[in-house]
């Protein structure tokens, strides 16, 4: 009853016959699953953050072999490998979240909004908070083991070290996304290879060739909103990150401008601007994170003085 002016193709007809109680139970169950998923997904993400500062772990007795790794290989491990691993981990998340939201939401646009909210929460906790603190903890692991009481001060003083990981993450993510958007690898593979196998009739071949792709805004906005939040949060701690963020967002602007003008068709779900408004609201989280980081740094700095 709360959804007004919906296009027939936007409705998920199978969910309309579900009773209100069933819908509420599904909403509670899926939200609980997403919360548990965020918590347990933090384990591999924390491991990625530790890898980004693996060089600092060589002072621990059973990890002294790290110092024998060649400089070139160590640079790839600490710079490129964590960014690729985190990108792969995050690529699986929106697929699961969209399937969960489709269990109870009445329309496809509502599914995208729910996916956007869940996915952004996922990004804030696992991409920013867990990676930042695990990377900072890896940088001072030896000192924390020797003196656990000094952990807050050590983590605060080494918080800027996590910017090394995010610098590489910005470069890898932005350049990769811009290149993938321009090249359109997935549609090309479908037309060139998979289409010949899956399309058994001339009509299917024609529709695949003529119909243009759409965008799932529920997974597009949170990823870039989180990158914006990271850039804002580190604007005071590590200002050099702003330069890489500016170049990356410029590349994405031109890539998406080309996509929206010449590639994206009418298959995209009409969100009526609601995803954009929500993304602007989510972007303010970066300001809050920046304030909390600065409050912590200033408080620990004053107490140590």
C-alpha positions, -999 to 999 in steps of 0.1 A, spaced: 0 0 0 29 24 6 42 22 -30 25 45 -54 28 50 -91 48 19 -98 55 6 -133 43 -30 -139 78 -42 -149 92 -28 -116 69 -50 -95 81 -83 -80 48 -101 -83 58 -131 -63 63 -110 -31 28 -94 -33 10 -126 -21 31 -128 10 14 -119 43 26 -89 63 39 -111 91 59 -133 67 74 -101 51 84 -88 86 100 -121 96 119 -122 63 131 -86 68 143 -94 104 159 -127 93 178 -111 63 189 -81 83 203 -104 110 221 -124 84 236 -92 69 248 -81 103 264 -115 109 279 -114 74 294 -80 82 310 -93 114 324 -125 99 335 -109 67 357 -87 88 381 -117 93 394 -119 57 393 -82 54 414 -77 85 439 -102 70 440 -80 38 448 -50 60 476 -69 78 492 -78 44 493 -42 34 518 -36 63 534 -70 64 569 -54 62 565 -41 98 558 -76 111 593 -89 105 603 -78 141 582 -106 155 603 -137 162 584 -162 141 580 -138 112 616 -128 107 617 -146 73 597 -117 58 630 -97 57 644 -122 32 617 -115 6 630 -96 -24 621 -59 -24 602 -61 -57 580 -90 -46 574 -74 -12 563 -42 -30 538 -62 -50 525 -80 -19 521 -49 2 508 -26 -26 489 -45 -53 479 -78 -38 458 -64 -8 439 -40 -32 430 -69 -56 420 -92 -27 397 -65 -12 382 -58 -46 374 -95 -51 359 -98 -16 337 -68 -21 325 -79 -56 307 -109 -41 288 -89 -15 262 -70 -36 251 -102 -54 242 -118 -20 226 -86 -7 204 -82 -38 192 -118 -36 183 -113 1 164 -80 -5 145 -97 -33 129 -121 -9 106 -95 7 107 -61 -11 77 -54 -34 95 -36 -62 129 -38 -79 136 -2 -70 130 -10 -33 154 -39 -37 181 -15 -50 175 9 -21 177 -19 4 209 -32 -12 224 3 -12 218 7 25 231 -27 34 261 -25 11 272 9 23 271 -3 59 292 -33 48 317 -9 32 320 14 62 327 -14 86 348 -38 65 365 -16 40 372 14 62 371 6 99 384 -30 99 411 -23 73 422 9 89 427 -6 124 441 -39 112 466 -21 90 476 3 119 478 -27 143 501 -46 120 525 -16 119 529 -17 157 523 -53 164 556 -59 182 551 -28 205 515 -38 214 527 -73 223 554 -59 246 532 -31 261 494 -37 256 485 -6 277 500 16 250 479 2 222 455 33 218 485 57 216 504 35 192 474 29 170 466 66 168 502 75 160 503 49 132 468 56 118 483 75 88 501 43 78 468 29 66 467 56 39 494 36 20 469 8 15 441 32 5 464 50 -19 470 17 -38 433 8 -34 422 41 -50 446 36 -79 437 -1 -85 399 4 -81 395 36 -100 417 26 -130 402 -9 -131 366 4 -129 372 31 -155 389 6 -179 361 -21 -174 334 5 -180 350 17 -213 358 -18 -226 326 -35 -215 342 -69 -211 311 -87 -198 287 -77 -226 314 -84 -251 320 -119 -238 282 -126 -237 278 -115 -273 310 -132 -286 309 -165 -267 281 -172 -242 254 -158 -265 262 -184 -291 256 -211 -265 226 -197 -246 207 -180 -274 189 -208 -292 165 -188 -313 169 -158 -337 148 -136 -314 171 -142 -285 201 -134 -306 185 -102 -318 175 -91 -283 209 -97 -269 225 -77 -297 201 -48 -297 192 -43 -260 216 -22 -241 227 -30 -206 214 -14 -174 229 -4 -141 222 -18 -106 223 15 -87 221 -3 -54 257 -16 -59 271 13 -79 266 42 -55 278 26 -22 312 16 -36 320 52 -48 303 68 -18 327 48 4 357 59 -16 345 95 -12 342 89 26 377 75 27 391 105 9 372 129 33 383 110 64 420 110 54 419 146 40 435 158 73 455 127 83 471 120 49 464 149 25 483 132 -3 454 108 -7 433 136 -20 454 139 -51 450 102 -60 412 105 -52 408 135 -75 425 117 -104 405 85 -98 371 103 -96 380 122 -128 386 90 -146 353 76 -133 334 107 -143 345 105 -179 340 67 -180 304 69 -166 296 100 -188 305 79 -218 285 50 -205 253 70 -197 254 88 -231 262 60 -255 260 26 -238 235 24 -210 200 15 -222 165 16 -208 169 -16 -188 181 3 -157 156 4 -129 140 39 -125 150 50 -90 134 84 -94 165 100 -79 162 83 -46 195 65 -49 214 97 -56 198 115 -26 207 85 -3 243 85 -17 246 122 -8 234 115 28 258 85 30 287 107 19 284 127 51 296 96 70 331 106 58 328 139 77 318 121 109 346 96 105 371 124 100 358 142 132 361 110 153 396 103 140 407 139 147 391 138 182 409 106 190 442 118 177 440 152 195 428 136 228 456 110 228 481 137 219 470 160 248 470 131 273 505 120 262 518 155 266 
